[in-house]
Amino acid sequence: MDLSIIVPIYNEGANIKPLIKSISSSLKPSIEYEIVFVDDGSKDGTEKLIHTIQQKDKRIRLLERHKKLGLSSAVIAGLKLSKGKHICVMDGDMQHDPKYLPVMYGLASRIPNSLVIGSRFVKNLSNQQRLDSKFGTFICRYFLNVNVHDPLSGFFMLERRKFVSLVLKIDPIGYKILLEILAKGHFSKIREIPIVFHMREKGSSKLDLKTRTEFLKQMASLALIRNPPKHD
């Protein structure tokens, strides 16, 4: 298996078929892939829909967790179920365009121990998304010295063995798992490719006050790791 695409989902029933179709049409026949959906207890029939699709497409896999346990833990759970030599993480709401997958895979497979990030164009974000993005990127660079343009992207790819080696270091409570990977992993090359971040057309955003609070807690935890308190 060349590539496992891990997609954490919650109430994304309207986006499942378009996403699968877009991934299938974007990837070359020479790339053997699977899509691992990790569902945190959707209430809109998402799980039933995926079960139906699985009957015709064996590349579609589903992990049912039955309740909301968090994005980072969903990615880690999907990693344990996956089989691909390379792992891609992307959202299930069609805001990450699968057309970038071939370029990302080409870079990740050519450069050992590399991390490829789909970096969002800020001009394509809503006002609130733009504010969240700028604020989050600023504090990531200032407090964690993470020097990439989009450390909060949810669209990235890396080698499976590298990801597995980082799992024990990653806090599964964190909302932005890429930030954990950047703060705790060491890569020979980090490549960012510009992507157009599409506006959500179906379903509703999962970004709420609780999520923002969890992000700030994650930042504080990572800051302590990078800059431990000094004792006399």
Biotite code that builds the C-alpha atoms (Angstrom):
import biotite.structure as struc

atoms = struc.array([
    struc.Atom([0.000, 0.000, 0.000], chain_id="A", res_id=1, res_name="MET", atom_name="CA", element="C"),
    struc.Atom([1.543, 3.307, -1.113], chain_id="A", res_id=2, res_name="ASP", atom_name="CA", element="C"),
    struc.Atom([-0.707, 5.804, 0.615], chain_id="A", res_id=3, res_name="LEU", atom_name="CA", element="C"),
    struc.Atom([-3.218, 5.853, 3.462], chain_id="A", res_id=4, res_name="SER", atom_name="CA", element="C"),
    struc.Atom([-5.459, 8.910, 3.630], chain_id="A", res_id=5, res_name="ILE", atom_name="CA", element="C"),
    struc.Atom([-6.781, 9.410, 7.158], chain_id="A", res_id=6, res_name="ILE", atom_name="CA", element="C"),
    struc.Atom([-9.960, 11.451, 7.363], chain_id="A", res_id=7, res_name="VAL", atom_name="CA", element="C"),
    struc.Atom([-11.430, 12.268, 10.799], chain_id="A", res_id=8, res_name="PRO", atom_name="CA", element="C"),
    struc.Atom([-15.171, 12.906, 10.438], chain_id="A", res_id=9, res_name="ILE", atom_name="CA", element="C"),
    struc.Atom([-18.249, 13.892, 12.406], chain_id="A", res_id=10, res_name="TYR", atom_name="CA", element="C"),
    struc.Atom([-21.587, 14.458, 10.669], chain_id="A", res_id=11, res_name="ASN", atom_name="CA", element="C"),
    struc.Atom([-20.051, 14.751, 7.206], chain_id="A", res_id=12, res_name="GLU", atom_name="CA", element="C"),
    struc.Atom([-22.543, 12.500, 5.412], chain_id="A", res_id=13, res_name="GLY", atom_name="CA", element="C"),
    struc.Atom([-23.177, 15.036, 2.641], chain_id="A", res_id=14, res_name="ALA", atom_name="CA", element="C"),
    struc.Atom([-19.456, 15.241, 1.825], chain_id="A", res_id=15, res_name="ASN", atom_name="CA", element="C"),
    struc.Atom([-18.443, 11.566, 1.868], chain_id="A", res_id=16, res_name="ILE", atom_name="CA", element="C"),
    struc.Atom([-19.342, 10.604, -1.720], chain_id="A", res_id=17, res_name="LYS", atom_name="CA", element="C"),
    struc.Atom([-17.923, 13.788, -3.315], chain_id="A", res_id=18, res_name="PRO", atom_name="CA", element="C"),
    struc.Atom([-14.699, 13.379, -1.330], chain_id="A", res_id=19, res_name="LEU", atom_name="CA", element="C"),
    struc.Atom([-14.205, 9.736, -2.305], chain_id="A", res_id=20, res_name="ILE", atom_name="CA", element="C"),
    struc.Atom([-14.929, 10.544, -5.955], chain_id="A", res_id=21, res_name="LYS", atom_name="CA", element="C"),
    struc.Atom([-12.502, 13.470, -5.944], chain_id="A", res_id=22, res_name="SER", atom_name="CA", element="C"),
    struc.Atom([-9.707, 11.436, -4.319], chain_id="A", res_id=23, res_name="ILE", atom_name="CA", element="C"),
    struc.Atom([-10.214, 8.620, -6.823], chain_id="A", res_id=24, res_name="SER", atom_name="CA", element="C"),
    struc.Atom([-10.080, 10.959, -9.816], chain_id="A", res_id=25, res_name="SER", atom_name="CA", element="C"),
    struc.Atom([-7.041, 12.854, -8.481], chain_id="A", res_id=26, res_name="SER", atom_name="CA", element="C"),
    struc.Atom([-4.704, 9.963, -7.736], chain_id="A", res_id=27, res_name="LEU", atom_name="CA", element="C"),
    struc.Atom([-2.906, 8.139, -10.539], chain_id="A", res_id=28, res_name="LYS", atom_name="CA", element="C"),
    struc.Atom([-3.765, 4.440, -11.068], chain_id="A", res_id=29, res_name="PRO", atom_name="CA", element="C"),
    struc.Atom([-0.137, 3.629, -10.200], chain_id="A", res_id=30, res_name="SER", atom_name="CA", element="C"),
    struc.Atom([-0.645, 4.866, -6.617], chain_id="A", res_id=31, res_name="ILE", atom_name="CA", element="C"),
    struc.Atom([-2.206, 2.185, -4.459], chain_id="A", res_id=32, res_name="GLU", atom_name="CA", element="C"),
    struc.Atom([-4.217, 3.902, -1.756], chain_id="A", res_id=33, res_name="TYR", atom_name="CA", element="C"),
    struc.Atom([-6.841, 3.507, 0.927], chain_id="A", res_id=34, res_name="GLU", atom_name="CA", element="C"),
    struc.Atom([-9.108, 5.999, 2.682], chain_id="A", res_id=35, res_name="ILE", atom_name="CA", element="C"),
    struc.Atom([-9.445, 5.495, 6.423], chain_id="A", res_id=36, res_name="VAL", atom_name="CA", element="C"),
    struc.Atom([-12.439, 7.331, 7.836], chain_id="A", res_id=37, res_name="PHE", atom_name="CA", element="C"),
    struc.Atom([-12.480, 7.751, 11.611], chain_id="A", res_id=38, res_name="VAL", atom_name="CA", element="C"),
    struc.Atom([-15.994, 8.609, 12.740], chain_id="A", res_id=39, res_name="ASP", atom_name="CA", element="C"),
    struc.Atom([-16.612, 10.059, 16.204], chain_id="A", res_id=40, res_name="ASP", atom_name="CA", element="C"),
    struc.Atom([-20.260, 9.097, 16.566], chain_id="A", res_id=41, res_name="GLY", atom_name="CA", element="C"),
    struc.Atom([-21.959, 10.899, 13.678], chain_id="A", res_id=42, res_name="SER", atom_name="CA", element="C"),
    struc.Atom([-25.719, 11.378, 14.014], chain_id="A", res_id=43, res_name="LYS", atom_name="CA", element="C"),
    struc.Atom([-26.500, 12.020, 10.347], chain_id="A", res_id=44, res_name="ASP", atom_name="CA", element="C"),
    struc.Atom([-26.140, 8.509, 8.912], chain_id="A", res_id=45, res_name="GLY", atom_name="CA", element="C"),
    struc.Atom([-22.479, 8.919, 7.908], chain_id="A", res_id=46, res_name="THR", atom_name="CA", element="C"),
    struc.Atom([-21.459, 5.486, 9.209], chain_id="A", res_id=47, res_name="GLU", atom_name="CA", element="C"),
    struc.Atom([-24.296, 3.710, 7.398], chain_id="A", res_id=48, res_name="LYS", atom_name="CA", element="C"),
    struc.Atom([-23.412, 5.480, 4.163], chain_id="A", res_id=49, res_name="LEU", atom_name="CA", element="C"),
    struc.Atom([-19.759, 4.454, 4.392], chain_id="A", res_id=50, res_name="ILE", atom_name="CA", element="C"),
    struc.Atom([-20.741, 0.840, 5.116], chain_id="A", res_id=51, res_name="HIS", atom_name="CA", element="C"),
    struc.Atom([-22.770, 0.875, 1.899], chain_id="A", res_id=52, res_name="THR", atom_name="CA", element="C"),
    struc.Atom([-19.867, 2.291, -0.120], chain_id="A", res_id=53, res_name="ILE", atom_name="CA", element="C"),
    struc.Atom([-17.511, -0.302, 1.349], chain_id="A", res_id=54, res_name="GLN", atom_name="CA", element="C"),
    struc.Atom([-19.492, -3.076, -0.296], chain_id="A", res_id=55, res_name="GLN", atom_name="CA", element="C"),
    struc.Atom([-18.278, -1.840, -3.701], chain_id="A", res_id=56, res_name="LYS", atom_name="CA", element="C"),
    struc.Atom([-14.929, -0.253, -2.850], chain_id="A", res_id=57, res_name="ASP", atom_name="CA", element="C"),
    struc.Atom([-12.516, -2.175, -0.641], chain_id="A", res_id=58, res_name="LYS", atom_name="CA", element="C"),
    struc.Atom([-10.190, 0.819, -0.463], chain_id="A", res_id=59, res_name="ARG", atom_name="CA", element="C"),
    struc.Atom([-12.637, 2.485, 1.918], chain_id="A", res_id=60, res_name="ILE", atom_name="CA", element="C"),
    struc.Atom([-12.162, 1.685, 5.592], chain_id="A", res_id=61, res_name="ARG", atom_name="CA", element="C"),
    struc.Atom([-14.068, 2.891, 8.623], chain_id="A", res_id=62, res_name="LEU", atom_name="CA", element="C"),
    struc.Atom([-13.248, 3.083, 12.313], chain_id="A", res_id=63, res_name="LEU", atom_name="CA", element="C"),
    struc.Atom([-16.318, 3.809, 14.438], chain_id="A", res_id=64, res_name="GLU", atom_name="CA", element="C"),
    struc.Atom([-15.598, 5.392, 17.820], chain_id="A", res_id=65, res_name="ARG", atom_name="CA", element="C"),
    struc.Atom([-19.232, 6.228, 18.724], chain_id="A", res_id=66, res_name="HIS", atom_name="CA", element="C"),
    struc.Atom([-18.432, 9.474, 20.565], chain_id="A", res_id=67, res_name="LYS", atom_name="CA", element="C"),
    struc.Atom([-16.378, 12.631, 20.096], chain_id="A", res_id=68, res_name="LYS", atom_name="CA", element="C"),
    struc.Atom([-12.881, 11.916, 21.361], chain_id="A", res_id=69, res_name="LEU", atom_name="CA", element="C"),
    struc.Atom([-10.926, 14.650, 19.571], chain_id="A", res_id=70, res_name="GLY", atom_name="CA", element="C"),
    struc.Atom([-9.193, 15.235, 16.251], chain_id="A", res_id=71, res_name="LEU", atom_name="CA", element="C"),
    struc.Atom([-5.658, 14.228, 17.227], chain_id="A", res_id=72, res_name="SER", atom_name="CA", element="C"),
    struc.Atom([-6.758, 10.978, 18.817], chain_id="A", res_id=73, res_name="SER", atom_name="CA", element="C"),
    struc.Atom([-8.833, 10.236, 15.695], chain_id="A", res_id=74, res_name="ALA", atom_name="CA", element="C"),
    struc.Atom([-5.753, 10.645, 13.491], chain_id="A", res_id=75, res_name="VAL", atom_name="CA", element="C"),
    struc.Atom([-3.686, 8.396, 15.756], chain_id="A", res_id=76, res_name="ILE", atom_name="CA", element="C"),
    struc.Atom([-6.440, 5.762, 15.787], chain_id="A", res_id=77, res_name="ALA", atom_name="CA", element="C"),
    struc.Atom([-6.585, 5.916, 11.990], chain_id="A", res_id=78, res_name="GLY", atom_name="CA", element="C"),
    struc.Atom([-2.806, 5.549, 11.783], chain_id="A", res_id=79, res_name="LEU", atom_name="CA", element="C"),
    struc.Atom([-2.970, 2.311, 13.774], chain_id="A", res_id=80, res_name="LYS", atom_name="CA", element="C"),
    struc.Atom([-5.566, 0.927, 11.373], chain_id="A", res_id=81, res_name="LEU", atom_name="CA", element="C"),
    struc.Atom([-3.806, 2.069, 8.185], chain_id="A", res_id=82, res_name="SER", atom_name="CA", element="C"),
    struc.Atom([-1.386, 0.110, 5.985], chain_id="A", res_id=83, res_name="LYS", atom_name="CA", element="C"),
    struc.Atom([0.218, 2.691, 3.692], chain_id="A", res_id=84, res_name="GLY", atom_name="CA", element="C"),
    struc.Atom([3.924, 3.511, 3.478], chain_id="A", res_id=85, res_name="LYS", atom_name="CA", element="C"),
    struc.Atom([2.943, 7.172, 3.504], chain_id="A", res_id=86, res_name="HIS", atom_name="CA", element="C"),
    struc.Atom([0.213, 8.823, 5.545], chain_id="A", res_id=87, res_name="ILE", atom_name="CA", element="C"),
    struc.Atom([-1.869, 11.800, 4.518], chain_id="A", res_id=88, res_name="CYS", atom_name="CA", element="C"),
    struc.Atom([-4.191, 13.590, 6.919], chain_id="A", res_id=89, res_name="VAL", atom_name="CA", element="C"),
    struc.Atom([-6.991, 15.720, 5.527], chain_id="A", res_id=90, res_name="MET", atom_name="CA", element="C"),
    struc.Atom([-10.407, 17.059, 6.528], chain_id="A", res_id=91, res_name="ASP", atom_name="CA", element="C"),
    struc.Atom([-13.627, 15.408, 5.450], chain_id="A", res_id=92, res_name="GLY", atom_name="CA", element="C"),
    struc.Atom([-15.526, 18.598, 4.640], chain_id="A", res_id=93, res_name="ASP", atom_name="CA", element="C"),
    struc.Atom([-14.170, 19.157, 1.088], chain_id="A", res_id=94, res_name="MET", atom_name="CA", element="C"),
    struc.Atom([-12.220, 22.251, 2.157], chain_id="A", res_id=95, res_name="GLN", atom_name="CA", element="C"),
    struc.Atom([-8.994, 20.377, 1.377], chain_id="A", res_id=96, res_name="HIS", atom_name="CA", element="C"),
    struc.Atom([-8.917, 19.690, -2.354], chain_id="A", res_id=97, res_name="ASP", atom_name="CA", element="C"),
    struc.Atom([-7.670, 16.177, -3.247], chain_id="A", res_id=98, res_name="PRO", atom_name="CA", element="C"),
    struc.Atom([-6.175, 17.520, -6.467], chain_id="A", res_id=99, res_name="LYS", atom_name="CA", element="C"),
    struc.Atom([-3.041, 18.349, -4.449], chain_id="A", res_id=100, res_name="TYR", atom_name="CA", element="C"),
    struc.Atom([-2.507, 14.728, -3.372], chain_id="A", res_id=101, res_name="LEU", atom_name="CA", element="C"),
    struc.Atom([-0.326, 13.691, -6.365], chain_id="A", res_id=102, res_name="PRO", atom_name="CA", element="C"),
    struc.Atom([2.080, 16.600, -5.829], chain_id="A", res_id=103, res_name="VAL", atom_name="CA", element="C"),
    struc.Atom([2.242, 15.968, -2.094], chain_id="A", res_id=104, res_name="MET", atom_name="CA", element="C"),
    struc.Atom([2.834, 12.264, -2.614], chain_id="A", res_id=105, res_name="TYR", atom_name="CA", element="C"),
    struc.Atom([5.504, 12.923, -5.224], chain_id="A", res_id=106, res_name="GLY", atom_name="CA", element="C"),
    struc.Atom([7.448, 15.143, -2.834], chain_id="A", res_id=107, res_name="LEU", atom_name="CA", element="C"),
    struc.Atom([6.982, 12.897, 0.206], chain_id="A", res_id=108, res_name="ALA", atom_name="CA", element="C"),
    struc.Atom([8.022, 9.733, -1.647], chain_id="A", res_id=109, res_name="SER", atom_name="CA", element="C"),
    struc.Atom([11.119, 11.286, -3.258], chain_id="A", res_id=110, res_name="ARG", atom_name="CA", element="C"),
    struc.Atom([12.573, 12.843, -0.130], chain_id="A", res_id=111, res_name="ILE", atom_name="CA", element="C"),
    struc.Atom([13.166, 10.464, 2.817], chain_id="A", res_id=112, res_name="PRO", atom_name="CA", element="C"),
    struc.Atom([12.145, 11.732, 6.267], chain_id="A", res_id=113, res_name="ASN", atom_name="CA", element="C"),
    struc.Atom([10.238, 14.664, 4.793], chain_id="A", res_id=114, res_name="SER", atom_name="CA", element="C"),
    struc.Atom([7.037, 16.440, 5.787], chain_id="A", res_id=115, res_name="LEU", atom_name="CA", element="C"),
    struc.Atom([4.785, 17.970, 3.144], chain_id="A", res_id=116, res_name="VAL", atom_name="CA", element="C"),
    struc.Atom([2.228, 20.570, 4.223], chain_id="A", res_id=117, res_name="ILE", atom_name="CA", element="C"),
    struc.Atom([-0.669, 21.992, 2.263], chain_id="A", res_id=118, res_name="GLY", atom_name="CA", element="C"),
    struc.Atom([-0.436, 25.676, 3.198], chain_id="A", res_id=119, res_name="SER", atom_name="CA", element="C"),
    struc.Atom([-3.612, 27.718, 2.977], chain_id="A", res_id=120, res_name="ARG", atom_name="CA", element="C"),
    struc.Atom([-3.917, 30.978, 1.105], chain_id="A", res_id=121, res_name="PHE", atom_name="CA", element="C"),
    struc.Atom([-5.144, 33.402, 3.740], chain_id="A", res_id=122, res_name="VAL", atom_name="CA", element="C"),
    struc.Atom([-7.126, 35.345, 1.115], chain_id="A", res_id=123, res_name="LYS", atom_name="CA", element="C"),
    struc.Atom([-9.429, 32.351, 0.692], chain_id="A", res_id=124, res_name="ASN", atom_name="CA", element="C"),
    struc.Atom([-10.448, 32.255, 4.346], chain_id="A", res_id=125, res_name="LEU", atom_name="CA", element="C"),
    struc.Atom([-13.462, 33.866, 5.952], chain_id="A", res_id=126, res_name="SER", atom_name="CA", element="C"),
    struc.Atom([-12.877, 36.831, 8.280], chain_id="A", res_id=127, res_name="ASN", atom_name="CA", element="C"),
    struc.Atom([-13.066, 34.607, 11.377], chain_id="A", res_id=128, res_name="GLN", atom_name="CA", element="C"),
    struc.Atom([-10.860, 31.929, 9.810], chain_id="A", res_id=129, res_name="GLN", atom_name="CA", element="C"),
    struc.Atom([-8.343, 34.591, 8.777], chain_id="A", res_id=130, res_name="ARG", atom_name="CA", element="C"),
    struc.Atom([-8.253, 35.977, 12.322], chain_id="A", res_id=131, res_name="LEU", atom_name="CA", element="C"),
    struc.Atom([-7.830, 32.502, 13.831], chain_id="A", res_id=132, res_name="ASP", atom_name="CA", element="C"),
    struc.Atom([-5.138, 31.627, 11.303], chain_id="A", res_id=133, res_name="SER", atom_name="CA", element="C"),
    struc.Atom([-3.085, 34.795, 11.800], chain_id="A", res_id=134, res_name="LYS", atom_name="CA", element="C"),
    struc.Atom([-3.357, 34.644, 15.590], chain_id="A", res_id=135, res_name="PHE", atom_name="CA", element="C"),
    struc.Atom([-2.506, 30.953, 15.721], chain_id="A", res_id=136, res_name="GLY", atom_name="CA", element="C"),
    struc.Atom([0.433, 31.267, 13.334], chain_id="A", res_id=137, res_name="THR", atom_name="CA", element="C"),
    struc.Atom([1.834, 34.235, 15.269], chain_id="A", res_id=138, res_name="PHE", atom_name="CA", element="C"),
    struc.Atom([1.849, 32.495, 18.633], chain_id="A", res_id=139, res_name="ILE", atom_name="CA", element="C"),
    struc.Atom([3.232, 29.291, 17.060], chain_id="A", res_id=140, res_name="CYS", atom_name="CA", element="C"),
    struc.Atom([6.196, 31.191, 15.656], chain_id="A", res_id=141, res_name="ARG", atom_name="CA", element="C"),
    struc.Atom([6.709, 33.404, 18.710], chain_id="A", res_id=142, res_name="TYR", atom_name="CA", element="C"),
    struc.Atom([6.373, 30.827, 21.481], chain_id="A", res_id=143, res_name="PHE", atom_name="CA", element="C"),
    struc.Atom([7.373, 27.586, 19.741], chain_id="A", res_id=144, res_name="LEU", atom_name="CA", element="C"),
    struc.Atom([9.778, 28.848, 17.067], chain_id="A", res_id=145, res_name="ASN", atom_name="CA", element="C"),
    struc.Atom([7.889, 26.807, 14.460], chain_id="A", res_id=146, res_name="VAL", atom_name="CA", element="C"),
    struc.Atom([9.017, 28.485, 11.269], chain_id="A", res_id=147, res_name="ASN", atom_name="CA", element="C"),
    struc.Atom([6.509, 27.380, 8.637], chain_id="A", res_id=148, res_name="VAL", atom_name="CA", element="C"),
    struc.Atom([3.821, 29.456, 6.975], chain_id="A", res_id=149, res_name="HIS", atom_name="CA", element="C"),
    struc.Atom([0.884, 27.301, 8.071], chain_id="A", res_id=150, res_name="ASP", atom_name="CA", element="C"),
    struc.Atom([1.690, 25.302, 11.236], chain_id="A", res_id=151, res_name="PRO", atom_name="CA", element="C"),
    struc.Atom([-2.038, 24.853, 11.873], chain_id="A", res_id=152, res_name="LEU", atom_name="CA", element="C"),
    struc.Atom([-2.849, 23.160, 8.569], chain_id="A", res_id=153, res_name="SER", atom_name="CA", element="C"),
    struc.Atom([-4.946, 20.004, 8.739], chain_id="A", res_id=154, res_name="GLY", atom_name="CA", element="C"),
    struc.Atom([-3.625, 18.798, 5.373], chain_id="A", res_id=155, res_name="PHE", atom_name="CA", element="C"),
    struc.Atom([-0.202, 17.139, 5.426], chain_id="A", res_id=156, res_name="PHE", atom_name="CA", element="C"),
    struc.Atom([1.734, 14.005, 4.459], chain_id="A", res_id=157, res_name="MET", atom_name="CA", element="C"),
    struc.Atom([4.704, 12.086, 5.830], chain_id="A", res_id=158, res_name="LEU", atom_name="CA", element="C"),
    struc.Atom([6.236, 8.620, 5.976], chain_id="A", res_id=159, res_name="GLU", atom_name="CA", element="C"),
    struc.Atom([4.352, 6.086, 8.045], chain_id="A", res_id=160, res_name="ARG", atom_name="CA", element="C"),
    struc.Atom([7.445, 4.983, 9.970], chain_id="A", res_id=161, res_name="ARG", atom_name="CA", element="C"),
    struc.Atom([8.171, 8.586, 10.935], chain_id="A", res_id=162, res_name="LYS", atom_name="CA", element="C"),
    struc.Atom([4.605, 9.144, 12.099], chain_id="A", res_id=163, res_name="PHE", atom_name="CA", element="C"),
    struc.Atom([4.636, 5.927, 14.124], chain_id="A", res_id=164, res_name="VAL", atom_name="CA", element="C"),
    struc.Atom([7.879, 6.984, 15.816], chain_id="A", res_id=165, res_name="SER", atom_name="CA", element="C"),
    struc.Atom([6.217, 10.244, 16.898], chain_id="A", res_id=166, res_name="LEU", atom_name="CA", element="C"),
    struc.Atom([2.966, 8.783, 18.217], chain_id="A", res_id=167, res_name="VAL", atom_name="CA", element="C"),
    struc.Atom([4.235, 8.235, 21.757], chain_id="A", res_id=168, res_name="LEU", atom_name="CA", element="C"),
    struc.Atom([5.330, 11.876, 21.908], chain_id="A", res_id=169, res_name="LYS", atom_name="CA", element="C"),
    struc.Atom([2.075, 13.342, 20.596], chain_id="A", res_id=170, res_name="ILE", atom_name="CA", element="C"),
    struc.Atom([-0.568, 14.586, 23.001], chain_id="A", res_id=171, res_name="ASP", atom_name="CA", element="C"),
    struc.Atom([-3.830, 12.982, 21.757], chain_id="A", res_id=172, res_name="PRO", atom_name="CA", element="C"),
    struc.Atom([-5.836, 15.772, 23.420], chain_id="A", res_id=173, res_name="ILE", atom_name="CA", element="C"),
    struc.Atom([-4.391, 18.421, 21.132], chain_id="A", res_id=174, res_name="GLY", atom_name="CA", element="C"),
    struc.Atom([-6.593, 19.840, 18.397], chain_id="A", res_id=175, res_name="TYR", atom_name="CA", element="C"),
    struc.Atom([-3.881, 20.640, 15.848], chain_id="A", res_id=176, res_name="LYS", atom_name="CA", element="C"),
    struc.Atom([-1.851, 17.467, 15.434], chain_id="A", res_id=177, res_name="ILE", atom_name="CA", element="C"),
    struc.Atom([0.481, 19.011, 12.834], chain_id="A", res_id=178, res_name="LEU", atom_name="CA", element="C"),
    struc.Atom([1.646, 21.466, 15.472], chain_id="A", res_id=179, res_name="LEU", atom_name="CA", element="C"),
    struc.Atom([2.600, 18.533, 17.721], chain_id="A", res_id=180, res_name="GLU", atom_name="CA", element="C"),
    struc.Atom([4.492, 16.914, 14.843], chain_id="A", res_id=181, res_name="ILE", atom_name="CA", element="C"),
    struc.Atom([6.395, 20.121, 14.050], chain_id="A", res_id=182, res_name="LEU", atom_name="CA", element="C"),
    struc.Atom([7.241, 20.778, 17.699], chain_id="A", res_id=183, res_name="ALA", atom_name="CA", element="C"),
    struc.Atom([8.360, 17.229, 18.519], chain_id="A", res_id=184, res_name="LYS", atom_name="CA", element="C"),
    struc.Atom([9.652, 15.790, 15.255], chain_id="A", res_id=185, res_name="GLY", atom_name="CA", element="C"),
    struc.Atom([12.851, 16.327, 13.307], chain_id="A", res_id=186, res_name="HIS", atom_name="CA", element="C"),
    struc.Atom([12.709, 16.195, 9.508], chain_id="A", res_id=187, res_name="PHE", atom_name="CA", element="C"),
    struc.Atom([15.380, 16.315, 6.840], chain_id="A", res_id=188, res_name="SER", atom_name="CA", element="C"),
    struc.Atom([13.072, 18.465, 4.719], chain_id="A", res_id=189, res_name="LYS", atom_name="CA", element="C"),
    struc.Atom([9.800, 20.324, 5.252], chain_id="A", res_id=190, res_name="ILE", atom_name="CA", element="C"),
    struc.Atom([8.022, 21.354, 2.071], chain_id="A", res_id=191, res_name="ARG", atom_name="CA", element="C"),
    struc.Atom([4.982, 23.620, 1.915], chain_id="A", res_id=192, res_name="GLU", atom_name="CA", element="C"),
    struc.Atom([2.832, 23.728, -1.187], chain_id="A", res_id=193, res_name="ILE", atom_name="CA", element="C"),
    struc.Atom([0.266, 26.505, -1.614], chain_id="A", res_id=194, res_name="PRO", atom_name="CA", element="C"),
    struc.Atom([-3.322, 25.278, -1.673], chain_id="A", res_id=195, res_name="ILE", atom_name="CA", element="C"),
    struc.Atom([-6.645, 26.982, -2.179], chain_id="A", res_id=196, res_name="VAL", atom_name="CA", element="C"),
    struc.Atom([-8.692, 26.420, 0.968], chain_id="A", res_id=197, res_name="PHE", atom_name="CA", element="C"),
    struc.Atom([-12.279, 25.975, -0.185], chain_id="A", res_id=198, res_name="HIS", atom_name="CA", element="C"),
    struc.Atom([-15.231, 27.324, 1.743], chain_id="A", res_id=199, res_name="MET", atom_name="CA", element="C"),
    struc.Atom([-17.469, 24.663, 3.253], chain_id="A", res_id=200, res_name="ARG", atom_name="CA", element="C"),
    struc.Atom([-20.544, 24.010, 1.111], chain_id="A", res_id=201, res_name="GLU", atom_name="CA", element="C"),
    struc.Atom([-22.241, 21.242, 3.105], chain_id="A", res_id=202, res_name="LYS", atom_name="CA", element="C"),
    struc.Atom([-22.400, 20.479, 6.822], chain_id="A", res_id=203, res_name="GLY", atom_name="CA", element="C"),
    struc.Atom([-21.336, 22.776, 9.645], chain_id="A", res_id=204, res_name="SER", atom_name="CA", element="C"),
    struc.Atom([-18.020, 23.864, 11.115], chain_id="A", res_id=205, res_name="SER", atom_name="CA", element="C"),
    struc.Atom([-16.679, 22.026, 14.190], chain_id="A", res_id=206, res_name="LYS", atom_name="CA", element="C"),
    struc.Atom([-14.646, 25.025, 15.388], chain_id="A", res_id=207, res_name="LEU", atom_name="CA", element="C"),
    struc.Atom([-16.199, 26.256, 18.628], chain_id="A", res_id=208, res_name="ASP", atom_name="CA", element="C"),
    struc.Atom([-15.158, 27.834, 21.939], chain_id="A", res_id=209, res_name="LEU", atom_name="CA", element="C"),
    struc.Atom([-14.205, 24.449, 23.395], chain_id="A", res_id=210, res_name="LYS", atom_name="CA", element="C"),
    struc.Atom([-11.944, 23.746, 20.429], chain_id="A", res_id=211, res_name="THR", atom_name="CA", element="C"),
    struc.Atom([-10.248, 27.143, 20.731], chain_id="A", res_id=212, res_name="ARG", atom_name="CA", element="C"),
    struc.Atom([-9.719, 26.571, 24.465], chain_id="A", res_id=213, res_name="THR", atom_name="CA", element="C"),
    struc.Atom([-8.151, 23.172, 23.780], chain_id="A", res_id=214, res_name="GLU", atom_name="CA", element="C"),
    struc.Atom([-5.824, 24.807, 21.263], chain_id="A", res_id=215, res_name="PHE", atom_name="CA", element="C"),
    struc.Atom([-4.615, 27.360, 23.820], chain_id="A", res_id=216, res_name="LEU", atom_name="CA", element="C"),
    struc.Atom([-3.985, 24.552, 26.316], chain_id="A", res_id=217, res_name="LYS", atom_name="CA", element="C"),
    struc.Atom([-2.048, 22.681, 23.661], chain_id="A", res_id=218, res_name="GLN", atom_name="CA", element="C"),
    struc.Atom([0.048, 25.767, 22.972], chain_id="A", res_id=219, res_name="MET", atom_name="CA", element="C"),
    struc.Atom([0.852, 26.207, 26.645], chain_id="A", res_id=220, res_name="ALA", atom_name="CA", element="C"),
    struc.Atom([1.897, 22.564, 26.954], chain_id="A", res_id=221, res_name="SER", atom_name="CA", element="C"),
    struc.Atom([4.155, 22.721, 23.895], chain_id="A", res_id=222, res_name="LEU", atom_name="CA", element="C"),
    struc.Atom([5.677, 26.016, 25.045], chain_id="A", res_id=223, res_name="ALA", atom_name="CA", element="C"),
    struc.Atom([6.721, 24.395, 28.324], chain_id="A", res_id=224, res_name="LEU", atom_name="CA", element="C"),
    struc.Atom([8.385, 21.566, 26.405], chain_id="A", res_id=225, res_name="ILE", atom_name="CA", element="C"),
    struc.Atom([10.300, 23.982, 24.158], chain_id="A", res_id=226, res_name="ARG", atom_name="CA", element="C"),
    struc.Atom([11.098, 26.389, 27.003], chain_id="A", res_id=227, res_name="ASN", atom_name="CA", element="C"),
    struc.Atom([11.167, 24.456, 30.294], chain_id="A", res_id=228, res_name="PRO", atom_name="CA", element="C"),
    struc.Atom([11.116, 26.552, 33.484], chain_id="A", res_id=229, res_name="PRO", atom_name="CA", element="C"),
    struc.Atom([14.538, 27.285, 34.950], chain_id="A", res_id=230, res_name="LYS", atom_name="CA", element="C"),
    struc.Atom([15.322, 26.403, 38.554], chain_id="A", res_id=231, res_name="HIS", atom_name="CA", element="C"),
    struc.Atom([18.031, 27.844, 40.793], chain_id="A", res_id=232, res_name="ASP", atom_name="CA", element="C"),
])
